[in-house]
Amino acid sequence: MATMTLSLPDPMKAWIEEETRKGDYASTSDFMRDLVRRERERRQPQMTLEELRKKLAEARASGVSDKSFEEIIEDGKRLAESRRPK
């Protein structure tokens, strides 16, 4: 596992240490890993199987597009860019 040094203001460091002392985390590193995992999940939400099935059903029901493949790809790129966290 890689090591990273992180500088924090004293109040943040104290809060993390206090959260660790409560016993939910084995160490401050464990606490920070959990924060990073949760932030990654928040930024990249997973679709449930039922949501995926619904999207597929909607796509099938919408019919065939009259846009070219290139137009569809460009639309997708614009949509992805608009959803990227700033």
Backbone as a ProteinNet text record, in pm:
[ID]
protein_1_A
[PRIMARY]
MATMTLSLPDPMKAWIEEETRKGDYASTSDFMRDLVRRERERRQPQMTLEELRKKLAEARASGVSDKSFEEIIEDGKRLAESRRPK
[TERTIARY]
84.7	0	89.1	52.3	128.7	103.8	198.2	187.2	173.7	88.7	69.2	72.1	143.7	146.7	42.3	-35	-144.5	-132.5	-136.3	-132.4	-273.7	-310	-443.7	-434.4	-533	-538.7	-559.5	-510.1	-520	-662.8	-765.2	-901.6	-947.3	-910.3	-946.1	-875.2	-748.4	-670.7	-732	-767.5	-827	-960.9	-1040.2	-1169.8	-1152.2	-1058.8	-1032.7	-984.5	-896.3	-847.1	-960.6	-1049.5	-1163.4	-1256.7	-1284.8	-1368.9	-1305.6	-1175.9	-1104.2	-1114.1	-1101.6	-1108.8	-1246.3	-1348.6	-1483.7	-1494	-1398.7	-1393.5	-1446.7	-1500.5	-1551.5	-1439	-1321.9	-1207.9	-1087.2	-1006.9	-888.5	-777.7	-775.4	-668.9	-716.3	-637.2	-670.8	-660.3	-568.5	-557	-682.9	-734.5	-858.3	-972.6	-978.9	-1081.3	-1068.9	-947.1	-925.5	-957	-922.2	-955	-1106.6	-1179.1	-1324.5	-1380.7	-1326.8	-1371.8	-1349.1	-1233.3	-1202.2	-1295.5	-1317.7	-1409	-1548.8	-1598.5	-1733.1	-1740.8	-1635.7	-1634.6	-1631.4	-1554.7	-1552.2	-1689.9	-1756.4	-1890.8	-1989.7	-1975.7	-2065.7	-2049.1	-1925.7	-1899.4	-1927.7	-1925.1	-1950.2	-2059.9	-2182.4	-2288.9	-2312.1	-2339.8	-2367.3	-2516.7	-2550.1	-2689	-2730.1	-2848.8	-2898.1	-2940.8	-2954	-2997.1	-3135.7	-3224	-3358.6	-3354.5	-3269.4	-3254.7	-3201.2	-3105.2	-3049.8	-3157.2	-3236.6	-3344.6	-3443.7	-3475.7	-3568.5	-3510.9	-3382.7	-3317.6	-3318.5	-3290.9	-3292.4	-3431.9	-3532.5	-3670.5	-3706.8	-3666.1	-3691.9	-3621	-3498.4	-3421.7	-3488.9	-3530.3	-3597.7	-3728.1	-3803.1	-3932.6	-3916.4	-3801.4	-3782.3	-3762.5	-3731.7	-3716.4	-3577.2	-3564.9	-3435.7	-3416.6	-3299	-3267.9	-3240.2	-3270.6	-3234.8	-3102.9	-3034	-2902.4	-2796.4	-2686.6	-2574.4	-2499.3	-2418.2	-2336.3	-2250	-2188.9	-2101.3	-2178.8	-2302.2	-2385.1	-2419.1	-2447.9	-2479.9	-2358.9	-2240.8	-2117.9	-2092.8	-2107.6	-2086.5	-2187.3	-2312	-2413.2	-2371.5	-2323	-2278.5	-2161.9	-2067	-1951.3	-1995.9	-2088.2	-2137.6	-2210.8	-2291.4	-2363.4	-2266.7	-2167.7	-2069.5	-1994.2	-1955.6	-1884.1	-1971.3	-2100.6	-2189.3	-2209.8	-2191	-2208.9	-2081	-1968.2	-1839.7	-1836.9	-1795	-1785.9	-1687.9	-1725.7	-1642.1	-1542.6
-117.6	0	123.8	222.5	347	435.8	525	620.1	760.8	842.1	980.3	1067.5	1177.4	1272.9	1379.6	1412.3	1506.7	1613.6	1739.3	1850.3	1899.4	1911.1	1954.7	2062.8	2151.8	2244.8	2165.3	2217.5	2147.4	2104.3	2188.9	2144.4	2022.6	2015.5	1899.2	1774.5	1787.9	1674.5	1624.5	1717.3	1679.3	1608.5	1655.7	1593.4	1450.8	1431.1	1296.9	1204.2	1253.4	1171.5	1136.6	1230.7	1205.5	1100.5	1111.8	1013.6	874.7	869.2	741	682.9	768.9	723.4	666.2	708.1	657.2	507.9	453.5	309.8	257.3	343.9	296	267.8	321.1	304.9	257.6	172.8	117.9	221.5	317	417.5	540	646.4	765.2	733.7	645.4	604.4	532.1	445.9	374	473.2	574.1	678.4	752.3	792.1	866.1	780	651.3	562.2	553.2	546.5	540.7	669.6	784.5	911.3	913.5	867.8	866.3	770.5	651	554.5	613.3	677.5	734.8	849.6	928.8	1039.9	986.1	880	819.3	765.9	701.8	649	761.4	870	984.1	1045.2	1051.7	1111.8	1016.4	888.6	788.7	693.9	743.9	657.6	537.2	424.4	301.2	290	243	221.4	83.1	75.3	-56.1	-136.1	-265.4	-351	-308.9	-275.6	-232.9	-101.3	-8.2	117.9	91.9	1.3	-33.5	-95.4	-185.8	-246.9	-141.8	-45.3	61	144.3	179.2	257.1	180.8	51.5	-29.2	-35	-50.3	-53.5	80.1	189.6	322.5	338.7	289.6	300.6	220.9	99.9	17.2	83.5	139.5	200.6	329.3	393.8	521.3	504.6	383	358.2	391	391	413	562	611.5	752.7	781.1	902.3	941.4	1017.8	1023.9	1087.7	989.8	1046.6	962.6	912.8	810.9	756.7	867.6	948.9	1057.4	1159.7	1191.3	1285.8	1228.5	1101.4	1036.6	1040	1010.4	1012.8	1153.7	1254.3	1393.1	1433.8	1393.4	1420.6	1357.3	1234.4	1164.4	1234.3	1281.9	1354.1	1483.3	1555.7	1680.1	1650.6	1546.4	1510	1470.3	1387.7	1346.2	1466.5	1559.1	1679.1	1764.3	1773.4	1855.1	1794	1663.3	1595.1	1584.3	1622.3	1613.6	1714.7	1671.6	1764.1	1877.3	1994.2	2112.3	2133.9
0	0	0	-76.9	-86.8	35	59.9	170.3	113.8	180.1	138.5	263.8	255.9	366.3	339.4	442.7	428.1	535.9	495.5	591.3	616.2	744.8	783.1	890.2	895.2	1007.5	1137.4	1248.5	1377	1412.1	1391.5	1425.5	1344.4	1218.1	1136.9	1187.6	1217.1	1268.9	1399.5	1486.8	1615.5	1594.9	1500.2	1474.2	1423	1331	1277.4	1388	1472.4	1583.6	1680.3	1705	1793.7	1732.9	1603.2	1534.8	1542	1530.8	1539	1679.8	1780.5	1921.3	1956.1	1884.1	1911.3	1883.2	1807.7	1787.4	1656.5	1570.8	1442.3	1342.7	1369.6	1279.3	1359.2	1296.4	1363.1	1374.5	1281.6	1279.8	1202.7	1208.6	1129.9	980.8	944.3	803.5	758.3	843.3	813.1	792.1	877.7	866.6	733.5	697	572.4	450.3	454	343.1	325.5	437.5	429.4	368.6	407	348.3	197.8	154.6	11.9	-61.6	-5.5	-67.9	-84.3	22.9	16.1	-83.7	-92.9	-189.4	-332.9	-356.1	-488.9	-525.9	-432.3	-457.5	-485.1	-411.5	-430.3	-569.2	-614.1	-745.3	-860.3	-833.3	-936.5	-888.9	-879.1	-827.3	-917.3	-855.7	-927.8	-954.4	-1071.9	-1107.3	-1056.1	-995.8	-952	-1074.3	-1057.9	-1167.2	-1216.9	-1124.3	-1163.6	-1241.7	-1199.9	-1273.6	-1414.6	-1424.3	-1555.1	-1645.3	-1588.8	-1667.1	-1716	-1629.8	-1667.6	-1781.5	-1771.6	-1877.4	-2009.9	-2004	-2125.8	-2187.3	-2103.5	-2153.7	-2218.4	-2156	-2213.5	-2347.1	-2354.2	-2478.7	-2590.4	-2559.1	-2660.4	-2706.2	-2611.5	-2643.4	-2724.7	-2715.4	-2785.2	-2935.3	-2979.6	-3123.2	-3173.6	-3304.8	-3370	-3395.2	-3368.8	-3388.9	-3536.2	-3576.9	-3713.4	-3714.5	-3597.9	-3589.7	-3639	-3688.6	-3731	-3607.8	-3626.3	-3517.5	-3457.5	-3542.6	-3496.8	-3412.3	-3454	-3377.7	-3239.2	-3234.9	-3107	-3014.5	-3069.2	-2988.7	-2935.8	-3020.1	-2977	-2869.7	-2885.1	-2782	-2649	-2656.3	-2535.6	-2468.5	-2547.9	-2492.7	-2423.5	-2486.7	-2426.1	-2294	-2294	-2173.1	-2061.5	-2094.9	-1994.7	-1938.6	-2024.8	-1980.6	-1888.3	-1919.8	-1837	-1698.8	-1687.3	-1558	-1477.5	-1535.7	-1466.2	-1351.8	-1232.6	-1118.7	-1151.4	-1111.7	-1138.6	-1027.5
[MASK]
++++++++++++++++++++++++++++++++++++++++++++++++++++++++++++++++++++++++++++++++++++++

